[in-house]
Amino acid sequence: MDAINLSENEEMHLLAAARLIEDGHSQPVSLNRVAEQLSIQPISANQMARRLEERGLVTYQPYKGVSLTPTGWQITRRILRHRRLWETFLVEHLHTAQVEAEALACRLEHITSEKIAAQLDAYLGRPITTPSGRPIPAGSESPLDPGVPLALLQTGDRAQVLQLNAPPADSAFLQSAGLAAGQILTLQAVDGRGRRLITLEASGQSLQLSATLCEAVRVQRLTS
């Protein structure tokens, strides 16, 4: 893919939509929520959505919101990778307070090259989550979409939760059960109706999910 040069403002709009999706909001993402995330007026979010659609980074549906395209996902995953690597470095090695680390990482993410990100990743031991539990996207070899449905995992597969693409009530249930972005899980079994029995590695507890919820949980398979 040819390099796409974005302004910091354009990047922040993409990131706001991606973070909302990661937190369980389904696509298309409401522009009112994007505006709230950025502390701007909805009309400004609307204007930016149209600009990003022209650049092939989102699909805009009037009165509904935006969905990220594969190219949009690739860019946001790269920026989030930079942000979260810096956040991890600042908290774990400079003992920076979490709030301050997040603010500094937000500034550093826009000026970090892929070479520096790769060096930082290696120095940190290739972490997969930040100290606050957010997933750190992999490097350029990572998929361009936001993971695959949990329903596609096979018995014995390990994966990391990327987002909960479910209605608010279902997302609240999943998060209360410990299934949140960044969580590592192992698929134990599948029954004849598509339900999955999983183990949450951080807590060691088991959870059985319906076929519908398995479609809503987006994960990234882990190779080891």
VMD Tcl script that draws the C-alpha trace (Angstrom):
set ca {
  {0.00 0.00 0.00}
  {1.34 3.46 -0.87}
  {2.06 5.66 2.14}
  {-0.82 7.90 3.15}
  {0.18 11.13 4.84}
  {-2.40 12.24 7.37}
  {-2.63 15.31 9.53}
  {-2.63 14.78 13.30}
  {-6.29 15.84 13.32}
  {-7.18 13.16 10.75}
  {-5.31 10.54 12.74}
  {-7.11 11.51 15.95}
  {-10.52 11.08 14.30}
  {-9.58 7.60 13.08}
  {-8.26 6.70 16.51}
  {-11.40 7.93 18.24}
  {-13.57 5.66 16.08}
  {-11.19 2.71 16.57}
  {-11.13 3.14 20.35}
  {-14.93 3.19 20.48}
  {-15.08 -0.03 18.45}
  {-12.44 -1.57 20.72}
  {-14.60 -0.66 23.72}
  {-17.56 -2.56 22.30}
  {-19.43 -0.06 20.13}
  {-20.67 -1.66 16.91}
  {-19.99 -0.24 13.46}
  {-20.97 2.17 12.09}
  {-19.80 4.30 15.02}
  {-21.97 7.28 15.90}
  {-20.33 10.59 14.98}
  {-21.81 12.09 18.14}
  {-19.71 9.65 20.15}
  {-16.63 10.45 18.08}
  {-17.25 14.13 18.74}
  {-17.58 13.46 22.48}
  {-14.28 11.56 22.48}
  {-12.50 14.50 20.85}
  {-14.41 17.28 22.68}
  {-15.54 18.85 19.41}
  {-18.86 19.72 17.80}
  {-20.70 16.97 15.85}
  {-20.60 19.10 12.69}
  {-16.79 19.00 12.81}
  {-16.84 15.21 13.15}
  {-19.24 15.04 10.20}
  {-16.97 17.15 8.02}
  {-13.97 15.02 8.91}
  {-15.90 11.80 8.23}
  {-16.57 12.98 4.69}
  {-12.91 13.89 4.21}
  {-11.73 10.50 5.50}
  {-14.22 8.74 3.24}
  {-12.78 10.58 0.25}
  {-9.37 9.22 1.24}
  {-10.70 5.66 1.46}
  {-10.21 5.33 5.22}
  {-13.81 5.10 6.40}
  {-17.24 4.34 5.02}
  {-19.69 7.06 6.02}
  {-23.43 6.44 6.41}
  {-25.51 9.58 7.05}
  {-27.40 9.48 10.39}
  {-25.58 6.25 11.32}
  {-21.87 6.97 11.46}
  {-18.59 5.59 10.16}
  {-16.97 2.19 9.69}
  {-13.23 1.85 9.18}
  {-12.04 0.39 5.88}
  {-9.15 -2.14 5.81}
  {-6.78 0.73 5.02}
  {-8.25 2.74 7.88}
  {-7.70 -0.19 10.22}
  {-4.10 -0.59 9.07}
  {-3.33 3.02 9.87}
  {-5.06 3.05 13.24}
  {-3.40 -0.19 14.32}
  {0.01 1.28 13.45}
  {-0.66 4.45 15.45}
  {-2.12 2.56 18.40}
  {0.93 0.30 18.35}
  {3.21 3.34 18.66}
  {1.08 4.92 21.40}
  {0.86 1.79 23.49}
  {4.53 0.89 23.19}
  {5.43 4.35 24.49}
  {2.84 4.09 27.25}
  {4.36 0.77 28.34}
  {7.90 2.19 28.27}
  {6.94 5.28 30.25}
  {5.06 3.37 32.95}
  {7.32 0.34 33.34}
  {10.75 1.90 32.82}
  {10.38 5.58 33.78}
  {7.69 4.93 36.41}
  {5.52 7.67 34.93}
  {2.00 7.97 36.33}
  {-0.57 6.30 34.07}
  {-2.46 9.49 33.19}
  {0.73 11.38 32.34}
  {2.09 8.41 30.37}
  {-1.06 8.25 28.23}
  {-0.87 11.99 27.49}
  {2.82 11.81 26.53}
  {2.32 8.67 24.44}
  {-0.50 10.41 22.57}
  {2.00 13.07 21.47}
  {4.82 10.67 20.65}
  {2.67 8.33 18.53}
  {2.49 10.82 15.66}
  {6.26 11.23 15.26}
  {7.43 7.64 15.77}
  {8.87 5.78 12.78}
  {8.37 2.08 12.16}
  {12.10 1.52 12.82}
  {11.91 3.16 16.25}
  {8.68 1.29 17.05}
  {10.35 -2.04 16.18}
  {13.37 -1.20 18.36}
  {11.12 -0.13 21.24}
  {9.05 -3.30 20.88}
  {12.19 -5.47 21.06}
  {13.55 -3.52 24.05}
  {10.29 -4.04 25.95}
  {10.26 -7.78 25.22}
  {7.45 -7.63 22.66}
  {4.56 -6.96 25.06}
  {1.00 -7.72 23.91}
  {-0.80 -5.44 26.37}
  {-0.11 -2.12 28.07}
  {0.08 -1.78 31.86}
  {-3.55 -0.61 31.70}
  {-4.57 -3.79 29.85}
  {-5.04 -2.38 26.34}
  {-3.93 -4.65 23.46}
  {-0.77 -3.63 21.61}
  {-1.21 -4.36 17.88}
  {1.52 -6.41 16.25}
  {3.81 -4.99 13.59}
  {3.27 -4.68 9.86}
  {2.60 -8.40 9.51}
  {-0.63 -8.03 11.50}
  {-4.01 -8.40 9.75}
  {-5.70 -5.37 8.25}
  {-9.05 -6.02 9.87}
  {-9.90 -5.88 13.58}
  {-9.43 -9.60 14.19}
  {-11.74 -12.55 13.59}
  {-14.89 -13.67 15.42}
  {-14.35 -15.93 18.40}
  {-16.74 -18.30 16.60}
  {-13.94 -19.18 14.14}
  {-11.53 -20.46 16.78}
  {-10.91 -24.18 17.08}
  {-10.47 -26.23 20.23}
  {-7.08 -25.48 21.77}
  {-6.63 -22.11 20.03}
  {-5.28 -19.20 22.07}
  {-6.27 -15.65 21.22}
  {-6.30 -12.09 22.45}
  {-9.55 -10.13 22.62}
  {-9.44 -7.03 20.41}
  {-13.00 -5.71 20.70}
  {-16.56 -6.52 21.69}
  {-18.78 -5.80 18.70}
  {-22.00 -6.37 20.63}
  {-24.97 -4.33 21.87}
  {-24.26 -2.37 25.08}
  {-26.07 -4.85 27.35}
  {-24.15 -7.82 25.94}
  {-20.86 -5.91 26.06}
  {-21.51 -5.03 29.70}
  {-22.16 -8.71 30.48}
  {-18.97 -9.84 28.74}
  {-16.85 -7.25 30.48}
  {-18.35 -8.06 33.87}
  {-17.38 -11.69 33.24}
  {-13.80 -10.60 32.61}
  {-13.86 -10.77 28.81}
  {-12.45 -7.36 27.85}
  {-10.02 -5.97 25.28}
  {-6.53 -7.32 25.93}
  {-7.73 -10.49 27.67}
  {-5.98 -13.72 26.64}
  {-8.18 -16.81 26.32}
  {-8.02 -20.44 25.31}
  {-10.89 -22.24 23.60}
  {-11.61 -25.41 25.56}
  {-14.52 -26.93 23.68}
  {-17.30 -26.36 21.15}
  {-20.75 -27.94 21.42}
  {-23.14 -28.85 18.62}
  {-24.97 -25.53 18.80}
  {-21.89 -23.41 18.27}
  {-21.39 -22.44 21.91}
  {-17.80 -22.03 23.04}
  {-16.33 -22.93 26.42}
  {-13.31 -20.73 27.01}
  {-10.74 -20.19 29.75}
  {-9.72 -16.64 30.60}
  {-6.00 -16.83 31.24}
  {-5.68 -13.75 33.45}
  {-8.23 -15.05 35.95}
  {-8.23 -18.78 35.22}
  {-12.03 -18.89 35.13}
  {-14.16 -20.62 32.49}
  {-16.98 -19.02 30.57}
  {-19.48 -20.51 28.11}
  {-20.69 -18.20 25.35}
  {-23.62 -18.56 22.98}
  {-23.08 -18.72 19.23}
  {-24.34 -15.13 18.92}
  {-21.87 -13.78 21.46}
  {-19.07 -15.77 19.84}
  {-19.74 -13.84 16.64}
  {-19.59 -10.52 18.53}
  {-16.22 -11.08 20.23}
  {-13.36 -10.17 17.88}
  {-10.01 -11.77 18.61}
  {-6.50 -12.14 17.24}
  {-5.10 -15.67 17.20}
  {-1.83 -16.17 19.05}
  {0.80 -18.47 17.60}
  {2.40 -19.39 20.91}
}
mol new
graphics top color blue
foreach p $ca { graphics top sphere $p radius 0.5 }
foreach p [lrange $ca 0 end-1] q [lrange $ca 1 end] { graphics top cylinder $p $q radius 0.2 }
display resetview
